[in-house]
Amino acid sequence: MDRRKFLVAASGSLLAACTGAQPSTGVPPVAARPSLPRSTGVAGPVRNRILVLVELQGGNDGLNTVIPIADANYRRLRSGLAIDAQEALDVTPEIAFHPALKPLVDPLERGEFSVFHSVGYPKPNRSHFRSIEIWDQATASDRYGDEGWITQALRGHPEFSKRTADADAIVLGVGNIGPLAGPDTRLVTMREPRQFLAQAESMQSLEARRDVTPALRHLVRTQNEAVAAAEAVRRKLSGRERFNRRFANDPLARSLAIAADLIANGVDIPVWKVTLSGFDTHADQRPRHARLLANLANALSAFRSSMQDLGRWNDTLVVTYSEFGRRVGENLSRGTDHGTAAPLFVLGGSVDGGFKGAAPNLADLDEGDLKAALDFRQVYASVIADWWGQRDNFLVRQGHLPLMLVRTANA
C-alpha cells in the first residue's frame, strides 16, 4: 500500500484523563483528532515496564524534523533551510518527516510511534541551562527546584518506592542526570561497562555509626545505597555484546546498545537515560541536523529491533525531549537560533500511535516563535499516570492532565 494513502488520515487521538476538564497549564487545550491504526502490543505489569529518556541536547529544530510541508510559510520563512518536498518523507498530506528519519516510518505505520506537536511551556526561557532545568524538574519557568521529575515520581509511586529493582535508573553516556537528580534516587552512571566495572570495584560501603548528625547519617545511607545498586548491576554484567553489531558506533547508538545488552542480561532498571548532543545549530544547520537525525533514527530503530528480539518491546516506552526548539526564521549563518516549542517523540510496542496536538501554525507566531500547543508536564504526567499506572501523581495534582500514551493503562 502506498504510504501517503495509508497515512492520509494520520493524526493521533489525544484524550484528557477527566472528561470535560481543561488543563490549567496556560497552554491551549488540544482537540482530539482521527488516529492511525493502533499498535497490537499490550504492556505487561507496571513493575516490568521500561522507560527510556532520550535527551536531544542543544535544542532540536522541530520544523525541519516534523515538517509542515503543505504550509507555504515554511518555505517563505526558510528559503535556504527548508527541506525540499521531493526529499521529505510524506506521512500525511500536511506533514512530512526529514528524510533522515526514514527508519522511523515503519513504527509510525504500525501504530508504535507518536509525534506530539509543538511541546513547550508558558513564558519560555531561551537559555540552554535554565530551560533544560525547567524540563528536568518539571517546574514553571519562574519556579526553581532541586529534584528531577523522575526522582519525585519514583518516590511517590506505590510500586517503585519499594526499591525492589537493582537500581532506580541508569544514565548511559555523557549526559547529565537531570530528571534523576536528588538524594533519593539509586542512580548508576555508566559510559562503558569496562569503566563502570573498574569504578564499582573501588566503591566501598560506609559504617552507619549512631554518634553522628542526621545529615551525615543520610549521606552514609545514600552512599551505601549507591554502592549496593552498582554491585547489583555489576553482578549481571556478562561482558557479552549481544546486539552490538546492529548498532552504529556513534555515542547515542553505543549507549542504546549497552542498554539493550544490560536488559538482555537481566539488569532490572525501570528508567534509562541517554543523550544525543549537538543540536545547537546556529550555523550550517542542514548537514549537521541531517547527521544528528540519522543518528537518532538509526539508533532508535536498532533499539526497537533489539527489544523485539528480547520480547520486551511492548514493555518499553521511549520518550525524546529537548530544552527548546529553534526560531521559525533562519539566521544569516544558514542556521537557526534558540526558539520555543518543538515536537516530542514517543515510541513503544504498546504506544497509542499517531500525531497528537495541533501542528505548528506558521501564520500565528509569537514574535517569530512557535506557540506551544502542549505543555511538556502533561506528557510527563501521562508517563506516570498511563505508563506507570498512577493516576494520582504530583503533576496531576498540579493540574497537568495526562494524555493517552498507550493502548491500555491497566497496571
TALIN-V468484 format. One record per residue. N is the residue number from 1. SS is DSSP state (@ for helix, = for strand, . for the rest). PSI is psi as a letter, one per 30 degrees, with the letter a starting at -180 (999 if undefined). BURIAL is I if it has 24 or more other ideal C-beta (glycine too) atoms within 12 Angstrom, else O. Layout:
n=N ss=SS psi=PSI burial=BURIAL
n=N ss=SS psi=PSI burial=BURIAL
This chain:
n=1 ss=. psi=k burial=O
n=2 ss=. psi=k burial=O
n=3 ss=@ psi=e burial=O
n=4 ss=@ psi=e burial=O
n=5 ss=@ psi=e burial=O
n=6 ss=@ psi=e burial=O
n=7 ss=. psi=g burial=I
n=8 ss=. psi=f burial=O
n=9 ss=. psi=g burial=O
n=10 ss=. psi=k burial=I
n=11 ss=. psi=k burial=I
n=12 ss=. psi=l burial=I
n=13 ss=. psi=k burial=I
n=14 ss=. psi=j burial=I
n=15 ss=. psi=k burial=I
n=16 ss=. psi=l burial=I
n=17 ss=. psi=e burial=I
n=18 ss=. psi=j burial=O
n=19 ss=. psi=k burial=O
n=20 ss=. psi=f burial=O
n=21 ss=. psi=l burial=O
n=22 ss=. psi=k burial=O
n=23 ss=. psi=k burial=I
n=24 ss=. psi=h burial=O
n=25 ss=. psi=f burial=I
n=26 ss=. psi=f burial=I
n=27 ss=. psi=k burial=I
n=28 ss=. psi=k burial=O
n=29 ss=. psi=l burial=I
n=30 ss=. psi=k burial=I
n=31 ss=. psi=k burial=O
n=32 ss=. psi=k burial=O
n=33 ss=. psi=l burial=I
n=34 ss=. psi=l burial=O
n=35 ss=. psi=l burial=I
n=36 ss=. psi=l burial=I
n=37 ss=. psi=k burial=O
n=38 ss=. psi=l burial=I
n=39 ss=. psi=l burial=I
n=40 ss=. psi=f burial=O
n=41 ss=. psi=l burial=I
n=42 ss=. psi=k burial=O
n=43 ss=. psi=k burial=I
n=44 ss=. psi=a burial=I
n=45 ss=. psi=k burial=O
n=46 ss=@ psi=e burial=I
n=47 ss=@ psi=f burial=O
n=48 ss=@ psi=g burial=I
n=49 ss=. psi=k burial=I
n=50 ss== psi=k burial=I
n=51 ss== psi=k burial=I
n=52 ss== psi=j burial=I
n=53 ss== psi=k burial=I
n=54 ss== psi=j burial=I
n=55 ss== psi=k burial=I
n=56 ss== psi=j burial=I
n=57 ss== psi=k burial=I
n=58 ss=. psi=f burial=I
n=59 ss=. psi=j burial=I
n=60 ss=. psi=k burial=I
n=61 ss=. psi=j burial=I
n=62 ss=@ psi=e burial=I
n=63 ss=@ psi=f burial=I
n=64 ss=@ psi=g burial=I
n=65 ss=. psi=e burial=I
n=66 ss== psi=j burial=I
n=67 ss== psi=k burial=I
n=68 ss=. psi=i burial=I
n=69 ss=. psi=f burial=I
n=70 ss=. psi=f burial=O
n=71 ss=. psi=j burial=I
n=72 ss=@ psi=f burial=O
n=73 ss=@ psi=f burial=O
n=74 ss=@ psi=e burial=I
n=75 ss=@ psi=e burial=I
n=76 ss=@ psi=e burial=O
n=77 ss=@ psi=f burial=I
n=78 ss=. psi=i burial=I
n=79 ss=. psi=e burial=O
n=80 ss=. psi=f burial=O
n=81 ss=. psi=f burial=I
n=82 ss=. psi=k burial=I
n=83 ss=. psi=k burial=I
n=84 ss=. psi=k burial=O
n=85 ss=. psi=e burial=O
n=86 ss=. psi=f burial=O
n=87 ss=. psi=e burial=O
n=88 ss=. psi=l burial=I
n=89 ss== psi=j burial=I
n=90 ss== psi=k burial=I
n=91 ss=. psi=f burial=I
n=92 ss=. psi=l burial=I
n=93 ss=. psi=f burial=O
n=94 ss=. psi=f burial=I
n=95 ss=. psi=k burial=I
n=96 ss== psi=l burial=I
n=97 ss== psi=l burial=I
n=98 ss=. psi=k burial=I
n=99 ss=@ psi=f burial=I
n=100 ss=@ psi=f burial=I
n=101 ss=@ psi=g burial=I
n=102 ss=@ psi=e burial=I
n=103 ss=@ psi=f burial=I
n=104 ss=@ psi=f burial=I
n=105 ss=@ psi=e burial=I
n=106 ss=@ psi=e burial=I
n=107 ss=@ psi=f burial=I
n=108 ss=@ psi=e burial=I
n=109 ss=@ psi=f burial=I
n=110 ss=. psi=g burial=I
n=111 ss=. psi=g burial=I
n=112 ss=. psi=g burial=I
n=113 ss== psi=k burial=I
n=114 ss== psi=k burial=I
n=115 ss== psi=j burial=I
n=116 ss== psi=j burial=I
n=117 ss== psi=k burial=I
n=118 ss== psi=h burial=I
n=119 ss== psi=k burial=I
n=120 ss== psi=b burial=I
n=121 ss=. psi=l burial=I
n=122 ss=. psi=l burial=I
n=123 ss=. psi=i burial=O
n=124 ss=. psi=k burial=I
n=125 ss=. psi=k burial=I
n=126 ss=. psi=g burial=I
n=127 ss=. psi=k burial=O
n=128 ss=@ psi=e burial=I
n=129 ss=@ psi=e burial=O
n=130 ss=@ psi=e burial=O
n=131 ss=@ psi=e burial=I
n=132 ss=@ psi=f burial=I
n=133 ss=@ psi=e burial=I
n=134 ss=@ psi=e burial=I
n=135 ss=@ psi=e burial=I
n=136 ss=@ psi=e burial=I
n=137 ss=@ psi=f burial=I
n=138 ss=. psi=h burial=I
n=139 ss=. psi=l burial=I
n=140 ss=. psi=l burial=I
n=141 ss=. psi=f burial=I
n=142 ss=. psi=g burial=O
n=143 ss=. psi=k burial=O
n=144 ss=. psi=k burial=O
n=145 ss=. psi=a burial=O
n=146 ss=. psi=g burial=O
n=147 ss=. psi=k burial=I
n=148 ss=. psi=l burial=I
n=149 ss=@ psi=e burial=I
n=150 ss=@ psi=e burial=I
n=151 ss=@ psi=e burial=I
n=152 ss=@ psi=e burial=I
n=153 ss=@ psi=e burial=I
n=154 ss=@ psi=e burial=I
n=155 ss=@ psi=e burial=I
n=156 ss=. psi=g burial=I
n=157 ss=. psi=k burial=I
n=158 ss=. psi=f burial=O
n=159 ss=. psi=e burial=I
n=160 ss=@ psi=f burial=I
n=161 ss=@ psi=f burial=O
n=162 ss=@ psi=f burial=O
n=163 ss=. psi=h burial=O
n=164 ss=. psi=f burial=O
n=165 ss=. psi=l burial=I
n=166 ss=. psi=e burial=I
n=167 ss== psi=l burial=I
n=168 ss== psi=e burial=I
n=169 ss== psi=l burial=I
n=170 ss== psi=k burial=I
n=171 ss== psi=j burial=I
n=172 ss== psi=k burial=I
n=173 ss=. psi=a burial=I
n=174 ss=. psi=g burial=O
n=175 ss=. psi=l burial=I
n=176 ss=. psi=l burial=I
n=177 ss=. psi=f burial=I
n=178 ss=@ psi=c burial=I
n=179 ss=@ psi=f burial=I
n=180 ss=@ psi=g burial=I
n=181 ss=. psi=k burial=I
n=182 ss=. psi=l burial=I
n=183 ss=. psi=f burial=O
n=184 ss=. psi=f burial=I
n=185 ss=. psi=k burial=I
n=186 ss=. psi=j burial=I
n=187 ss== psi=k burial=I
n=188 ss== psi=k burial=I
n=189 ss== psi=k burial=I
n=190 ss== psi=k burial=I
n=191 ss=. psi=e burial=O
n=192 ss=. psi=k burial=I
n=193 ss=@ psi=e burial=I
n=194 ss=@ psi=e burial=O
n=195 ss=@ psi=e burial=O
n=196 ss=@ psi=e burial=I
n=197 ss=@ psi=e burial=O
n=198 ss=@ psi=e burial=O
n=199 ss=@ psi=e burial=O
n=200 ss=@ psi=e burial=I
n=201 ss=@ psi=f burial=O
n=202 ss=@ psi=f burial=O
n=203 ss=. psi=k burial=O
n=204 ss=. psi=k burial=O
n=205 ss=. psi=l burial=O
n=206 ss=. psi=l burial=O
n=207 ss=. psi=k burial=O
n=208 ss=. psi=i burial=O
n=209 ss=. psi=l burial=O
n=210 ss=. psi=f burial=O
n=211 ss=. psi=h burial=O
n=212 ss=. psi=l burial=O
n=213 ss=. psi=l burial=O
n=214 ss=@ psi=e burial=O
n=215 ss=@ psi=e burial=O
n=216 ss=@ psi=e burial=O
n=217 ss=@ psi=e burial=O
n=218 ss=@ psi=e burial=O
n=219 ss=@ psi=e burial=O
n=220 ss=@ psi=e burial=O
n=221 ss=@ psi=e burial=O
n=222 ss=@ psi=e burial=O
n=223 ss=@ psi=e burial=O
n=224 ss=@ psi=e burial=O
n=225 ss=@ psi=e burial=I
n=226 ss=@ psi=e burial=I
n=227 ss=@ psi=e burial=I
n=228 ss=@ psi=e burial=I
n=229 ss=@ psi=e burial=I
n=230 ss=@ psi=e burial=I
n=231 ss=@ psi=e burial=I
n=232 ss=@ psi=e burial=I
n=233 ss=@ psi=e burial=I
n=234 ss=@ psi=e burial=I
n=235 ss=@ psi=f burial=O
n=236 ss=. psi=g burial=I
n=237 ss=. psi=j burial=I
n=238 ss=. psi=f burial=O
n=239 ss=. psi=f burial=O
n=240 ss=. psi=k burial=O
n=241 ss=. psi=i burial=O
n=242 ss=. psi=e burial=O
n=243 ss=. psi=g burial=I
n=244 ss=@ psi=e burial=I
n=245 ss=@ psi=f burial=O
n=246 ss=@ psi=f burial=I
n=247 ss=. psi=k burial=I
n=248 ss=. psi=a burial=I
n=249 ss=. psi=g burial=O
n=250 ss=. psi=l burial=I
n=251 ss=@ psi=e burial=I
n=252 ss=@ psi=e burial=I
n=253 ss=@ psi=e burial=I
n=254 ss=@ psi=e burial=I
n=255 ss=@ psi=e burial=I
n=256 ss=@ psi=e burial=I
n=257 ss=@ psi=e burial=I
n=258 ss=@ psi=e burial=I
n=259 ss=@ psi=e burial=I
n=260 ss=@ psi=e burial=I
n=261 ss=@ psi=e burial=I
n=262 ss=@ psi=e burial=I
n=263 ss=@ psi=e burial=I
n=264 ss=@ psi=e burial=I
n=265 ss=. psi=f burial=I
n=266 ss=. psi=g burial=O
n=267 ss=. psi=k burial=I
n=268 ss=. psi=j burial=I
n=269 ss== psi=k burial=I
n=270 ss== psi=f burial=I
n=271 ss== psi=k burial=I
n=272 ss== psi=k burial=I
n=273 ss== psi=k burial=I
n=274 ss== psi=l burial=I
n=275 ss== psi=k burial=I
n=276 ss== psi=j burial=I
n=277 ss== psi=l burial=I
n=278 ss=. psi=g burial=I
n=279 ss=. psi=g burial=I
n=280 ss=. psi=i burial=I
n=281 ss=. psi=i burial=I
n=282 ss=. psi=f burial=I
n=283 ss=. psi=k burial=O
n=284 ss=. psi=h burial=O
n=285 ss=@ psi=e burial=I
n=286 ss=@ psi=e burial=I
n=287 ss=@ psi=e burial=O
n=288 ss=@ psi=e burial=I
n=289 ss=@ psi=e burial=I
n=290 ss=@ psi=e burial=I
n=291 ss=@ psi=e burial=O
n=292 ss=@ psi=e burial=I
n=293 ss=@ psi=e burial=I
n=294 ss=@ psi=e burial=I
n=295 ss=@ psi=e burial=I
n=296 ss=@ psi=e burial=I
n=297 ss=@ psi=e burial=I
n=298 ss=@ psi=e burial=I
n=299 ss=@ psi=e burial=I
n=300 ss=@ psi=e burial=I
n=301 ss=@ psi=e burial=I
n=302 ss=@ psi=e burial=I
n=303 ss=@ psi=e burial=I
n=304 ss=@ psi=e burial=I
n=305 ss=@ psi=e burial=I
n=306 ss=@ psi=e burial=I
n=307 ss=@ psi=e burial=I
n=308 ss=@ psi=e burial=I
n=309 ss=@ psi=e burial=O
n=310 ss=. psi=f burial=I
n=311 ss=. psi=g burial=O
n=312 ss=. psi=g burial=I
n=313 ss=@ psi=e burial=I
n=314 ss=@ psi=f burial=I
n=315 ss=@ psi=g burial=I
n=316 ss== psi=k burial=I
n=317 ss== psi=j burial=I
n=318 ss== psi=k burial=I
n=319 ss== psi=k burial=I
n=320 ss== psi=l burial=I
n=321 ss== psi=l burial=I
n=322 ss=. psi=l burial=I
n=323 ss=. psi=f burial=I
n=324 ss=. psi=l burial=I
n=325 ss=. psi=a burial=I
n=326 ss== psi=l burial=I
n=327 ss=. psi=l burial=I
n=328 ss=. psi=e burial=I
n=329 ss=. psi=k burial=I
n=330 ss=. psi=l burial=I
n=331 ss=. psi=a burial=I
n=332 ss=. psi=f burial=O
n=333 ss=. psi=g burial=O
n=334 ss=. psi=h burial=O
n=335 ss=. psi=a burial=I
n=336 ss=. psi=k burial=I
n=337 ss=. psi=l burial=I
n=338 ss== psi=k burial=I
n=339 ss=. psi=b burial=I
n=340 ss=. psi=c burial=I
n=341 ss=. psi=l burial=I
n=342 ss== psi=l burial=I
n=343 ss== psi=l burial=I
n=344 ss== psi=k burial=I
n=345 ss== psi=k burial=I
n=346 ss== psi=k burial=I
n=347 ss== psi=l burial=I
n=348 ss=. psi=l burial=I
n=349 ss=. psi=f burial=I
n=350 ss=. psi=g burial=I
n=351 ss== psi=k burial=I
n=352 ss=. psi=j burial=I
n=353 ss=. psi=l burial=I
n=354 ss== psi=a burial=I
n=355 ss== psi=k burial=I
n=356 ss== psi=k burial=I
n=357 ss=. psi=l burial=I
n=358 ss=. psi=k burial=I
n=359 ss=. psi=l burial=I
n=360 ss=. psi=k burial=I
n=361 ss=. psi=j burial=I
n=362 ss=. psi=f burial=I
n=363 ss=. psi=f burial=O
n=364 ss=. psi=i burial=O
n=365 ss=. psi=l burial=O
n=366 ss== psi=j burial=O
n=367 ss=. psi=h burial=O
n=368 ss=. psi=g burial=O
n=369 ss== psi=l burial=I
n=370 ss=. psi=k burial=I
n=371 ss=. psi=k burial=I
n=372 ss=. psi=k burial=I
n=373 ss=. psi=f burial=I
n=374 ss== psi=k burial=I
n=375 ss== psi=k burial=I
n=376 ss=@ psi=f burial=I
n=377 ss=@ psi=f burial=I
n=378 ss=@ psi=e burial=I
n=379 ss=@ psi=e burial=I
n=380 ss=@ psi=e burial=I
n=381 ss=@ psi=e burial=I
n=382 ss=@ psi=e burial=I
n=383 ss=@ psi=e burial=I
n=384 ss=@ psi=e burial=I
n=385 ss=@ psi=e burial=I
n=386 ss=@ psi=e burial=I
n=387 ss=@ psi=e burial=I
n=388 ss=. psi=g burial=I
n=389 ss=. psi=g burial=I
n=390 ss=. psi=i burial=I
n=391 ss=. psi=e burial=O
n=392 ss=. psi=j burial=O
n=393 ss=. psi=l burial=I
n=394 ss=@ psi=e burial=I
n=395 ss=@ psi=e burial=I
n=396 ss=@ psi=e burial=I
n=397 ss=@ psi=f burial=O
n=398 ss=. psi=f burial=I
n=399 ss=. psi=g burial=I
n=400 ss=. psi=j burial=I
n=401 ss=. psi=k burial=I
n=402 ss=. psi=l burial=I
n=403 ss=. psi=l burial=I
n=404 ss=. psi=k burial=I
n=405 ss=. psi=e burial=I
n=406 ss== psi=l burial=I
n=407 ss=. psi=e burial=I
n=408 ss=. psi=k burial=I
n=409 ss=. psi=g burial=I
n=410 ss=. psi=k burial=O
n=411 ss=. psi=999 burial=O
